[in-house]
Amino acid sequence: MTKANKWRNYALALMGIVLVFWLLEKIFPESNEILLLKWAAIVPATITTLIAFALLFKGK
């Protein structure tokens, strides 16, 4: 498995977590804890996605 594939898998897993928190936010819109957890998951998902794309375009 190349580095880009490994980082892509991490990014996809984190995006799945973001999706779960997004759905929970739609079900329980008044919960501040879910909103904070969603944003806490978005930041690492964005960083790993950028790393995966950088490695993919770099060719490794």
C-alpha positions, 0 to 999 in steps of 0.5 A: 500500500502506498503512502497516498492510499494509506492517507486516503483511507484515513481521510475516508474514515474521518469523513465517515465520522464527520458524516455521522456527527452531521446526521446526529446534529440533524436529529438533535439540533439543540445539542452543543456537544454534537456540534463541537464533536462534529467540528473536532472531527472536521479538522483532522479530516481536512488535514488528512485529505490535504495530505492524501491529495498532496501525496497522490499528486506527488506520485508516491 
